[in-house]
Amino acid sequence: MLELISLIENSSQTVRSDFRNWFKDVPVASNWTLASDYSVGNKNKKSDAFSFVVILRHDTDQNIESYISSVAPKDIKSTRNPSEGLLDYLCCPVTFSYSFVVERQSNYLKNAMTVDVMKSISAQLQNTVREWKAAEPRNEKYYSDFDKKLNLLLEELSSKRPSTSLLRRIFLVSSFAAVVLSLIHEEKAPMSIRWISDRDAMFDRHEGLAFDLTWLLFQLMRRRKGGAIDVLRPQISFAAPLMDGHTEYAEFIRLPDYLAGTLADIRLPQVMFSHRKFPPVFDRLFLTL
């Protein structure tokens, strides 16, 4: 996975410079929210899309949610015309989007991420978890639970009919999210990052393994780049709709929903869409070179 992450980082230097310039006036040690949504597995779409919106915690959750609810009460799938107010918010200096598109007809990732490759990666990550468990006795329970989740993953990968498509998406979303977390960390040295993800089968599998994989990949990226590491920063937390029994996060997720829905629908190389609601989103939020 680190090879894929390196490839993404090396090919997205302009994204890094855009992020740096976009938030140049934001001080370090701020608090951030990362909201993500996905359009995956839809046979009527040309691609799978994984979209992340980085949000500076510039106001209370209640005020942000109130604004989004007032200008965009529905997600992109349920509306005929995109919300100008939501597009305005996605273009303002407190938000930054980062999306990944995987063409469904492409065999590259299928060939690069076979069952055997995923088993090998899982075994290597499990060795890392066990090493860190021995080195950090105070975190023994977390690493023990993580180890059990990796065992479940390896058992499924060794079964006769593993859900290869879903498992591949788990590895992908974990890698993509780790890249975005690393970008925020390296550029703004945050105090905390809260990741809010829409509910998806990727996060239900093996007791939320996708989040743990993201955290582990992020930590590996930090160590690979060397230098002193402050283990207390950033504090990373994860939330999903109704995970605590009552919070839905619908308004936060509506931000990446607009991005993922549009990118999954795009037909390349003609840049055509199946509905007139998508071009205004594309024209406001994406740049073609």
RODO-2510 file (C-alpha; in nm, 4 decimals, decimal comma):
residues 289
     n   res          X          Y          Z
     1     m     0,0000     0,0000     0,0000
     2     l     0,2866     0,2347     0,0672
     3     e     0,3867     0,1995    -0,2987
     4     l     0,0398     0,3132    -0,4079
     5     i     0,0497     0,5975    -0,1566
     6     s     0,3911     0,7074    -0,2854
     7     l     0,2595     0,7044    -0,6407
     8     i    -0,0344     0,9238    -0,5384
     9     e     0,1879     1,1652    -0,3477
    10     n     0,4403     1,1942    -0,6315
    11     s     0,1688     1,2613    -0,8883
    12     s    -0,0240     1,5150    -0,6824
    13     q     0,2311     1,7809    -0,5947
    14     t     0,0077     2,0494    -0,7410
    15     v    -0,2651     1,9437    -0,4978
    16     r    -0,0216     1,9930    -0,2122
    17     s     0,0788     2,3400    -0,3335
    18     d    -0,2876     2,4324    -0,3857
    19     f    -0,3668     2,3198    -0,0316
    20     r    -0,0743     2,5171     0,1079
    21     n    -0,1787     2,8334    -0,0744
    22     w    -0,5477     2,7884     0,0032
    23     f    -0,4872     2,7731     0,3772
    24     k    -0,1774     2,9925     0,3971
    25     d    -0,3380     3,2281     0,6505
    26     v    -0,4589     2,9484     0,8798
    27     p    -0,2275     2,9020     1,1792
    28     v    -0,0791     2,5685     1,2738
    29     a    -0,2274     2,3751     1,5654
    30     s    -0,5824     2,4339     1,4430
    31     n    -0,8590     2,1733     1,4476
    32     w    -0,9983     2,0175     1,1321
    33     t    -1,2842     1,8024     1,0089
    34     l    -1,2542     1,5635     0,7154
    35     a    -1,5849     1,4607     0,5557
    36     s    -1,5941     1,1796     0,2997
    37     d    -1,8457     1,0109     0,0737
    38     y    -1,8212     0,7529    -0,2023
    39     s    -1,9998     0,6504    -0,5177
    40     v    -1,8851     0,2933    -0,5685
    41     g    -2,0270    -0,0193    -0,7274
    42     n    -2,2978     0,1574    -0,9287
    43     k    -2,3177    -0,0243    -1,2617
    44     n    -2,4866     0,2773    -1,4216
    45     k    -2,1802     0,4921    -1,3549
    46     k    -1,8532     0,4911    -1,5437
    47     s    -1,6277     0,5148    -1,2401
    48     d    -1,5972     0,4738    -0,8659
    49     a    -1,5347     0,8000    -0,6824
    50     f    -1,3919     0,8597    -0,3349
    51     s    -1,4327     1,2230    -0,2270
    52     f    -1,2943     1,4024     0,0778
    53     v    -1,3641     1,7574     0,1934
    54     v    -1,1203     1,9151     0,4382
    55     i    -1,2963     2,1673     0,6625
    56     l    -1,1252     2,4087     0,8957
    57     r    -1,3261     2,4059     1,2186
    58     h    -1,4155     2,7705     1,1759
    59     d    -1,7509     2,7564     1,3550
    60     t    -1,9634     2,5231     1,5642
    61     d    -2,0990     2,2060     1,4089
    62     q    -2,4506     2,3345     1,4702
    63     n    -2,3927     2,6561     1,2747
    64     i    -2,2238     2,4762     0,9850
    65     e    -2,4993     2,2156     0,9703
    66     s    -2,7676     2,4845     0,9893
    67     y    -2,6203     2,6666     0,6897
    68     i    -2,5859     2,3521     0,4781
    69     s    -2,9349     2,2366     0,5709
    70     s    -3,0820     2,5720     0,4680
    71     v    -2,9103     2,5919     0,1279
    72     a    -2,8991     2,2207     0,0394
    73     p    -3,1645     2,0120     0,2157
    74     k    -3,1076     1,7169    -0,0226
    75     d    -2,8094     1,5242    -0,1558
    76     i    -2,7093     1,5377    -0,5231
    77     k    -2,8991     1,2192    -0,6094
    78     s    -3,2277     1,3613    -0,4823
    79     t    -3,2175     1,7008    -0,6503
    80     r    -3,2674     1,8247    -1,0043
    81     n    -3,0568     2,1382    -0,9610
    82     p    -2,7410     2,1701    -0,7504
    83     s    -2,7421     2,4145    -0,4622
    84     e    -2,5542     2,7354    -0,5379
    85     g    -2,5176     2,7939    -0,1654
    86     l    -2,3476     2,4591    -0,1161
    87     l    -2,1185     2,5184    -0,4143
    88     d    -2,0313     2,8569    -0,2641
    89     y    -1,9343     2,6894     0,0625
    90     l    -1,7213     2,4327    -0,1205
    91     c    -1,5376     2,7214    -0,2871
    92     c    -1,4844     2,9357     0,0214
    93     p    -1,1499     2,9596     0,2076
    94     v    -1,2478     2,7190     0,4873
    95     t    -1,2952     2,4076     0,2725
    96     f    -1,0718     2,2144     0,0355
    97     s    -1,1662     1,9046    -0,1652
    98     y    -0,9563     1,6063    -0,2643
    99     s    -1,1113     1,3300    -0,4764
   100     f    -0,9957     1,0025    -0,6281
   101     v    -1,1570     0,8465    -0,9344
   102     v    -1,1100     0,4828    -1,0342
   103     e    -1,2378     0,3874    -1,3788
   104     r    -1,4457     0,0714    -1,3516
   105     q    -1,3241    -0,0636    -1,6861
   106     s    -0,9601    -0,0297    -1,5864
   107     n    -0,7896    -0,3527    -1,4866
   108     y    -0,4858    -0,1812    -1,3382
   109     l    -0,5907    -0,1936    -0,9752
   110     k    -0,7454    -0,5373    -1,0136
   111     n    -0,4170    -0,6704    -1,1465
   112     a    -0,2100    -0,4767    -0,8937
   113     m    -0,4244    -0,5687    -0,5941
   114     t    -0,4968    -0,9388    -0,6239
   115     v    -0,6033    -1,1620    -0,3363
   116     d    -0,2431    -1,2779    -0,2912
   117     v    -0,1201    -0,9186    -0,2801
   118     m    -0,3850    -0,8218    -0,0248
   119     k    -0,2922    -1,1242     0,1871
   120     s     0,0747    -1,0268     0,1767
   121     i    -0,0029    -0,6656     0,2711
   122     s    -0,2299    -0,7787     0,5547
   123     a     0,0376    -1,0096     0,6942
   124     q     0,2980    -0,7326     0,6832
   125     l     0,0647    -0,4894     0,8568
   126     q    -0,0145    -0,7499     1,1201
   127     n     0,3558    -0,7894     1,1926
   128     t     0,3787    -0,4121     1,2377
   129     v     0,0823    -0,4115     1,4748
   130     r     0,2412    -0,6849     1,6842
   131     e     0,5748    -0,5022     1,6960
   132     w     0,4057    -0,1808     1,8091
   133     k     0,2025    -0,3731     2,0636
   134     a     0,5214    -0,5035     2,2224
   135     a     0,6758    -0,1557     2,2166
   136     e     0,3702     0,0213     2,3614
   137     p     0,2324    -0,1791     2,6572
   138     r    -0,0091     0,1006     2,7497
   139     n    -0,1854     0,0533     2,4136
   140     e    -0,1925    -0,3262     2,4302
   141     k    -0,5721    -0,3560     2,4147
   142     y    -0,6028    -0,1439     2,1007
   143     y    -0,3331    -0,3401     1,9208
   144     s    -0,4811    -0,6719     2,0354
   145     d    -0,8203    -0,5735     1,8944
   146     f    -0,6539    -0,4545     1,5745
   147     d    -0,4684    -0,7847     1,5475
   148     k    -0,7986    -0,9747     1,5723
   149     k    -0,9510    -0,7657     1,2946
   150     l    -0,6527    -0,8409     1,0705
   151     n    -0,6968    -1,2094     1,1498
   152     l    -1,0566    -1,1866     1,0295
   153     l    -0,9380    -1,0157     0,7125
   154     l    -0,6761    -1,2842     0,6468
   155     e    -0,9320    -1,5572     0,7081
   156     e    -1,1666    -1,4029     0,4530
   157     l    -0,8861    -1,3588     0,1995
   158     s    -0,7985    -1,7280     0,2462
   159     s    -1,1568    -1,8456     0,2030
   160     k    -1,2907    -1,9988    -0,1174
   161     r    -1,4938    -1,6939    -0,2178
   162     p    -1,3581    -1,3739    -0,0640
   163     s    -1,5426    -1,0540    -0,1478
   164     t    -1,2497    -0,9251    -0,3493
   165     s    -1,4256    -0,6148    -0,4822
   166     l    -1,5267    -0,4968    -0,1351
   167     l    -1,1904    -0,5809     0,0205
   168     r    -1,0086    -0,3981    -0,2572
   169     r    -1,2207    -0,0909    -0,1839
   170     i    -1,1293    -0,1144     0,1852
   171     f    -0,7608    -0,0991     0,0955
   172     l    -0,8262     0,1863    -0,1472
   173     v    -1,0322     0,4031     0,0862
   174     s    -0,7779     0,3489     0,3655
   175     s    -0,4926     0,4538     0,1371
   176     f    -0,6777     0,7571     0,0019
   177     a    -0,7812     0,8738     0,3481
   178     a    -0,4268     0,8280     0,4810
   179     v    -0,2978     1,0513     0,2002
   180     v    -0,5419     1,3280     0,2925
   181     l    -0,4687     1,2974     0,6659
   182     s    -0,0985     1,3174     0,5898
   183     l    -0,1501     1,6270     0,3754
   184     i    -0,3299     1,8087     0,6576
   185     h    -0,0703     1,6962     0,9110
   186     e     0,2369     1,7924     0,7103
   187     e     0,1081     2,1310     0,5969
   188     k    -0,0775     2,2546     0,9057
   189     a     0,0472     2,0498     1,2068
   190     p    -0,3079     2,0192     1,3433
   191     m    -0,4114     1,9598     1,7007
   192     s    -0,6917     1,7291     1,5906
   193     i    -0,8585     1,5817     1,2832
   194     r    -1,2078     1,4388     1,3015
   195     w    -1,2950     1,2124     1,0091
   196     i    -1,6682     1,1884     0,9322
   197     s    -1,7498     0,9195     0,6778
   198     d    -2,0788     0,8223     0,5235
   199     r    -2,1942     0,4722     0,6127
   200     d    -2,0700     0,2149     0,3644
   201     a    -2,0042    -0,1569     0,3592
   202     m    -1,6329    -0,0738     0,3527
   203     f    -1,6602     0,0464     0,7128
   204     d    -1,8933    -0,2254     0,8354
   205     r    -1,6539    -0,5027     0,7378
   206     h    -1,4525    -0,6617     1,0175
   207     e    -1,5618    -0,4206     1,2892
   208     g    -1,4508    -0,1007     1,1179
   209     l    -1,1128    -0,2278     1,0036
   210     a    -1,0947     0,0418     0,7310
   211     f    -1,0480     0,3171     0,9896
   212     d    -0,7769     0,1228     1,1730
   213     l    -0,5959     0,0575     0,8452
   214     t    -0,6123     0,4295     0,7654
   215     w    -0,4654     0,5174     1,1044
   216     l    -0,1872     0,2608     1,0644
   217     l    -0,0976     0,3751     0,7121
   218     f    -0,0922     0,7367     0,8296
   219     q     0,1449     0,6474     1,1131
   220     l     0,3690     0,4505     0,8761
   221     m     0,3830     0,7509     0,6431
   222     r     0,4948     0,9715     0,9329
   223     r     0,7711     0,7318     1,0300
   224     r     0,8888     0,6844     0,6751
   225     k     0,9505     1,0575     0,6404
   226     g     1,1630     1,0680     0,9544
   227     g     1,2060     1,3425     1,2082
   228     a     1,0655     1,3776     1,5563
   229     i     0,7117     1,2472     1,6068
   230     d     0,4726     1,3936     1,8620
   231     v     0,2597     1,0928     1,9548
   232     l    -0,0048     1,3194     2,1081
   233     r    -0,0656     1,5152     1,7858
   234     p    -0,2751     1,5065     1,5894
   235     q    -0,5605     1,3485     1,7810
   236     i    -0,7556     1,1556     1,5167
   237     s    -1,1147     1,0513     1,5720
   238     f    -1,3679     0,8767     1,3494
   239     a    -1,7428     0,9223     1,3204
   240     a    -2,0173     0,7831     1,0985
   241     p    -2,3937     0,8397     1,0856
   242     l    -2,5674     0,7092     1,3988
   243     m    -2,2437     0,5545     1,5271
   244     d    -2,3204     0,7129     1,8638
   245     g    -2,6901     0,6331     1,8373
   246     h    -2,8199     0,9785     1,7463
   247     t    -2,5844     1,1973     1,5354
   248     e    -2,6497     1,1706     1,1609
   249     y    -2,3848     1,4067     1,0147
   250     a    -2,6035     1,4351     0,7029
   251     e    -2,5070     1,7966     0,6329
   252     f    -2,1319     1,7346     0,6562
   253     i    -2,1563     1,4323     0,4271
   254     r    -2,3580     1,6341     0,1746
   255     l    -2,0368     1,8219     0,0881
   256     p    -1,8395     1,5239    -0,0497
   257     d    -2,1649     1,3723    -0,1799
   258     y    -2,1833     1,6473    -0,4419
   259     l    -1,8264     1,5730    -0,5501
   260     a    -1,8468     1,1925    -0,5568
   261     g    -2,1813     1,1920    -0,7372
   262     t    -2,0519     1,4210    -1,0095
   263     l    -1,7186     1,2457    -1,0614
   264     a    -1,8745     0,8987    -1,0779
   265     d    -2,1134     1,0191    -1,3470
   266     i    -1,8597     1,1845    -1,5764
   267     r    -1,7943     1,0200    -1,9127
   268     l    -1,4401     1,0643    -2,0344
   269     p    -1,2742     1,1771    -2,2532
   270     q    -1,5780     1,3722    -2,3790
   271     v    -1,6576     1,5172    -2,0324
   272     m    -2,0260     1,4348    -2,0673
   273     f    -2,2863     1,3700    -1,7975
   274     s    -2,6136     1,1805    -1,7691
   275     h    -2,8040     1,4747    -1,6136
   276     r    -2,7942     1,8516    -1,6416
   277     k    -2,7410     1,8923    -1,2653
   278     f    -2,3813     1,7685    -1,2854
   279     p    -2,2141     2,0199    -1,5251
   280     p    -2,2661     2,3185    -1,2897
   281     v    -2,0930     2,1246    -1,0115
   282     f    -1,8087     2,0255    -1,2395
   283     d    -1,7672     2,3786    -1,3756
   284     r    -1,7527     2,5346    -1,0275
   285     l    -1,5413     2,2775    -0,8439
   286     f    -1,3148     2,1008    -1,0898
   287     l    -1,0479     2,2212    -1,3261
   288     t    -0,9431     2,0386    -1,6432
   289     l    -0,6015     2,0964    -1,7952
***
